[in-house]
C-alpha cells in the first residue's frame, strides 16, 4: 500500500513542480501561503519516498541481496518500468552523442560486421532538426515583439533547446548503434529504443526483399517483427524458433520472422549466410 502511495505522490509532484516553476520564472506573483504550502508538500513527498525506499532496501537486504542489488531493486520497485525506460532512452542518447563525436560505435566487437541503417533516416531527422532551430528563433522573435516576460521566454527557449538536443541524440543513436553480426549472434537495433540479440544457430533463412509500405517504427504482426527505416525494410530473417523481443516501453512479444533495414543489404546477406567449408588442398585432395 505504501509503495502505491509513494508512486502516486511522485507522479503528482513532478508535473505540479514544473507548473509552479513555469509560473515563477514567468513573473507571476504567487501568494506566500501558496509557495510555503507547495514546499511543505514537496518535502513531505520526498520524506515519504525516502521512507519507502529505506523499507524496500532493508527488505531486499534481509532476503540476501547485496548492497548494490538492494539499491537497484528498491529503485526499480518505486519507479515504474516505463518511466525507467524513458529515462534510459535519454541516458543512452547522451552516451550516443559522446560516441558520435568520438567517431566510435557501441557494441561492435573486433571481427564483427556492423550494418548501418541510418542513411534513410538522418536526412529526415536533420530536416526536423532544422525546423526546430527555425521554430526556436521565430518564437523568440515573436515573444520579444510582444514584450513577453524574460522568465517565460527562458522557459520556452529551454524547451526548444531540449527538443533540439533530443533530435541530435536520436540521430547519434542511429549512427553509433548499428546492427551487428558476429560468429555467435545477430544483434538487431533501432537506436537507443530497441535491441534484440538472436543466436546465429536460430537463423534459418535470409532474404533481400524491399518493402516501401511499412507503418510505424516498430510493429509486430503475429510472429513477424518489422523495424522500419523511413517506412522501408529490405531484409527478412527467419528463425528456427520464436524469440522474445522487448518493445521500447517493455511489452514482450514472441517473434519468429524479422523484417528490418540495412544500408547495404548485400553485406548483410554475406555476413548472415553460413560459412562455406574451405576447399581441400594437398596431395590427398589432388589424388582424389
C-alpha positions as CSV (number, residue, x, y, z in Angstrom):
1,X,0.0,0.0,0.0
2,X,2.8,2.4,1.0
3,X,4.5,1.7,-2.3
4,X,1.4,2.6,-4.4
5,X,1.0,5.8,-2.4
6,X,4.7,6.7,-2.9
7,X,4.4,6.2,-6.7
8,X,1.2,8.2,-6.9
9,X,2.7,11.1,-4.9
10,X,5.8,11.1,-7.1
11,X,3.7,11.3,-10.3
12,X,1.7,14.1,-8.9
13,X,4.6,16.1,-7.5
14,X,6.7,16.3,-10.7
15,X,4.1,18.0,-13.0
16,X,3.0,20.2,-10.1
17,X,6.6,21.4,-9.6
18,X,7.0,22.0,-13.3
19,X,3.9,24.2,-13.4
20,X,5.0,26.1,-10.3
21,X,8.4,26.7,-11.7
22,X,7.0,28.0,-15.0
23,X,4.7,30.4,-13.2
24,X,7.6,31.7,-11.0
25,X,10.0,32.3,-13.9
26,X,7.3,33.9,-15.9
27,X,6.9,36.6,-13.3
28,X,3.6,35.5,-11.8
29,X,3.3,36.7,-8.2
30,X,2.1,33.8,-6.1
31,X,0.8,34.4,-2.5
32,X,3.4,33.4,0.1
33,X,1.0,30.8,1.7
34,X,0.8,29.0,-1.7
35,X,4.6,28.9,-2.0
36,X,5.0,27.7,1.6
37,X,2.3,25.1,1.2
38,X,3.9,23.8,-2.1
39,X,7.3,23.5,-0.5
40,X,5.8,21.6,2.5
41,X,4.1,19.2,0.2
42,X,7.3,18.6,-1.8
43,X,9.2,18.0,1.5
44,X,6.5,15.6,2.7
45,X,6.6,13.6,-0.6
46,X,10.4,13.4,-0.5
47,X,10.3,12.1,3.1
48,X,7.7,9.5,2.0
49,X,9.9,8.4,-0.9
50,X,12.9,8.1,1.4
51,X,10.9,6.1,3.9
52,X,9.5,3.7,1.3
53,X,12.9,3.4,-0.3
54,X,14.5,2.5,3.0
55,X,11.8,-0.1,3.7
56,X,12.3,-1.8,0.4
57,X,16.1,-1.7,0.7
58,X,16.0,-3.3,4.1
59,X,13.6,-6.0,2.9
60,X,15.8,-6.9,0.0
61,X,18.9,-7.0,2.2
62,X,17.0,-9.3,4.6
63,X,16.3,-11.6,1.6
64,X,20.0,-11.9,1.0
65,X,20.7,-9.3,-1.7
66,X,24.0,-7.4,-1.6
67,X,24.0,-3.6,-1.2
68,X,24.2,-2.8,-4.9
69,X,21.4,-5.3,-5.8
70,X,19.2,-4.0,-2.9
71,X,19.7,-0.3,-4.0
72,X,18.8,-1.2,-7.6
73,X,15.9,-3.3,-6.6
74,X,14.4,-0.6,-4.3
75,X,14.8,1.9,-7.1
76,X,13.0,-0.4,-9.6
77,X,10.1,-1.0,-7.2
78,X,9.5,2.7,-6.6
79,X,10.0,3.9,-10.2
80,X,7.7,2.1,-12.8
81,X,9.4,0.2,-15.6
82,X,8.0,2.6,-18.4
83,X,9.4,5.6,-16.6
84,X,12.8,3.9,-16.2
85,X,12.8,3.0,-19.8
86,X,12.1,6.6,-20.9
87,X,14.9,7.9,-18.7
88,X,17.1,5.2,-20.2
89,X,16.4,6.5,-23.7
90,X,17.7,9.9,-22.6
91,X,20.8,8.4,-21.0
92,X,21.6,6.2,-24.0
93,X,21.1,9.1,-26.3
94,X,23.6,11.3,-24.4
95,X,26.1,8.4,-24.5
96,X,25.5,8.0,-28.2
97,X,26.3,11.7,-28.7
98,X,29.6,11.3,-27.0
99,X,30.4,8.2,-29.1
100,X,29.3,10.1,-32.3
101,X,31.7,13.0,-31.5
102,X,34.5,10.5,-30.9
103,X,33.7,8.6,-34.1
104,X,33.1,5.4,-32.2
105,X,30.3,2.8,-32.2
106,X,28.5,1.0,-29.4
107,X,28.6,-2.8,-29.1
108,X,30.7,-3.7,-32.2
109,X,33.4,-6.1,-31.0
110,X,36.6,-6.8,-33.1
111,X,35.8,-9.0,-36.1
112,X,32.1,-8.3,-36.1
113,X,30.2,-6.9,-39.1
114,X,28.4,-3.6,-38.4
115,X,25.4,-3.0,-40.6
116,X,24.3,0.7,-40.7
117,X,20.7,1.7,-41.2
118,X,20.8,5.4,-40.7
119,X,21.2,6.8,-44.2
120,X,17.5,6.7,-45.0
121,X,16.7,8.4,-41.6
122,X,19.3,11.0,-40.9
123,X,18.2,13.3,-43.9
124,X,14.7,13.3,-42.5
125,X,16.0,13.9,-38.9
126,X,18.3,16.7,-40.0
127,X,15.3,18.3,-41.7
128,X,13.3,18.1,-38.4
129,X,16.3,19.5,-36.6
130,X,16.5,22.5,-38.9
131,X,12.8,23.1,-38.4
132,X,13.3,23.0,-34.6
133,X,16.0,25.7,-34.9
134,X,13.8,27.9,-37.1
135,X,11.0,27.5,-34.6
136,X,13.3,28.5,-31.7
137,X,14.4,31.7,-33.4
138,X,10.8,32.5,-34.6
139,X,9.3,32.0,-31.2
140,X,12.0,34.2,-29.5
141,X,11.4,37.0,-32.0
142,X,7.6,36.8,-31.6
143,X,7.9,36.8,-27.8
144,X,10.3,39.8,-27.8
145,X,7.9,41.7,-30.1
146,X,5.1,41.0,-27.6
147,X,7.2,42.1,-24.6
148,X,6.8,38.7,-23.0
149,X,8.4,38.3,-19.6
150,X,12.0,37.2,-19.6
151,X,11.2,34.2,-17.5
152,X,8.6,32.9,-19.9
153,X,11.0,33.3,-22.9
154,X,13.7,31.5,-20.9
155,X,11.3,28.5,-20.3
156,X,10.3,28.2,-23.9
157,X,13.9,28.6,-25.1
158,X,14.9,25.8,-22.7
159,X,12.1,23.5,-24.0
160,X,13.1,24.2,-27.7
161,X,16.7,23.7,-26.9
162,X,15.9,20.4,-25.2
163,X,13.9,19.3,-28.3
164,X,17.0,20.0,-30.5
165,X,19.2,18.1,-28.1
166,X,16.8,15.1,-28.2
167,X,16.8,15.2,-32.1
168,X,20.6,15.1,-32.0
169,X,20.6,12.2,-29.6
170,X,18.2,10.2,-31.8
171,X,20.5,10.8,-34.8
172,X,23.5,9.8,-32.8
173,X,21.8,6.6,-31.6
174,X,21.1,5.6,-35.2
175,X,24.7,6.2,-36.3
176,X,26.5,4.7,-33.3
177,X,24.3,1.7,-32.6
178,X,24.2,-0.3,-35.9
179,X,23.0,-3.9,-36.4
180,X,25.8,-6.3,-35.6
181,X,26.6,-9.8,-36.9
182,X,29.2,-11.9,-35.1
183,X,30.0,-15.6,-35.3
184,X,27.6,-16.3,-32.4
185,X,24.7,-13.8,-32.8
186,X,22.7,-11.3,-34.8
187,X,22.0,-8.1,-33.0
188,X,19.2,-6.0,-34.5
189,X,18.8,-2.5,-33.1
190,X,16.9,0.7,-33.5
191,X,19.0,3.5,-32.0
192,X,18.5,3.7,-28.2
193,X,14.9,2.3,-28.5
194,X,15.3,-1.3,-29.4
195,X,17.9,-4.1,-29.0
196,X,17.3,-7.7,-29.9
197,X,20.1,-10.3,-29.7
198,X,19.5,-13.6,-31.6
199,X,21.8,-16.6,-31.6
200,X,23.1,-17.4,-35.0
201,X,22.1,-21.0,-34.7
202,X,18.4,-19.9,-34.8
203,X,18.8,-18.1,-38.2
204,X,17.4,-20.5,-40.9
205,X,16.9,-18.1,-43.8
206,X,17.8,-14.6,-45.0
207,X,16.2,-12.8,-47.9
208,X,16.7,-9.4,-49.6
209,X,13.2,-8.1,-50.2
210,X,12.3,-4.4,-50.2
211,X,9.1,-3.1,-48.7
212,X,8.3,0.6,-49.0
213,X,5.0,0.5,-47.2
214,X,5.9,-0.2,-43.6
215,X,3.9,1.6,-41.0
216,X,5.3,2.7,-37.6
217,X,8.8,2.5,-36.3
218,X,8.4,-0.9,-34.6
219,X,5.5,-3.1,-35.5
220,X,4.6,-6.7,-34.6
221,X,2.0,-8.6,-36.6
222,X,1.6,-12.1,-35.3
223,X,5.1,-13.6,-35.1
224,X,6.6,-11.0,-37.5
225,X,8.5,-8.0,-36.2
226,X,9.2,-5.1,-38.5
227,X,11.8,-2.4,-37.8
228,X,11.2,0.3,-40.5
229,X,13.7,3.0,-41.5
230,X,11.8,5.8,-43.2
231,X,8.9,3.3,-43.9
232,X,11.2,0.8,-45.5
233,X,12.6,-2.7,-44.8
234,X,14.8,-4.7,-47.2
235,X,15.8,-7.8,-45.2
236,X,13.8,-10.7,-43.9
237,X,15.3,-13.1,-41.4
238,X,13.5,-16.4,-40.5
239,X,14.2,-18.2,-37.2
240,X,14.0,-21.8,-36.2
241,X,12.0,-20.9,-33.1
242,X,10.4,-17.8,-31.6
243,X,12.5,-15.4,-29.6
244,X,11.3,-12.8,-27.1
245,X,11.5,-9.2,-28.4
246,X,11.1,-6.4,-25.8
247,X,9.4,-3.3,-27.3
248,X,10.6,0.2,-26.3
249,X,8.1,0.5,-23.4
250,X,8.6,-3.0,-22.1
251,X,5.9,-5.1,-23.8
252,X,7.2,-8.5,-24.7
253,X,6.5,-10.3,-28.0
254,X,7.2,-13.7,-29.4
255,X,8.6,-13.3,-32.9
256,X,9.9,-15.8,-35.4
257,X,10.3,-13.5,-38.5
258,X,12.2,-10.2,-38.6
259,X,11.9,-7.5,-41.3
260,X,14.5,-4.7,-40.9
261,X,16.5,-2.3,-43.0
262,X,20.3,-2.1,-43.7
263,X,22.0,0.5,-45.8
264,X,24.0,-2.3,-47.6
265,X,21.7,-5.4,-47.7
266,X,24.3,-7.3,-49.8
267,X,26.8,-7.0,-46.9
268,X,24.1,-8.3,-44.5
269,X,23.4,-11.3,-46.7
270,X,27.1,-12.2,-46.9
271,X,27.5,-11.8,-43.2
272,X,24.5,-13.9,-42.3
273,X,25.0,-16.8,-44.8
274,X,26.6,-19.9,-43.3
275,X,30.3,-20.1,-43.8
276,X,31.3,-22.4,-46.6
277,X,33.9,-25.1,-45.7
278,X,37.3,-24.4,-47.1
279,X,38.3,-26.3,-50.2
280,X,40.6,-29.3,-49.6
281,X,44.2,-28.9,-50.7
282,X,47.3,-31.0,-50.7
283,X,48.4,-34.3,-52.3
284,X,45.4,-36.3,-50.9
285,X,43.0,-33.8,-52.4
286,X,44.8,-33.8,-55.8
287,X,44.9,-37.6,-55.8
288,X,41.1,-37.7,-55.2
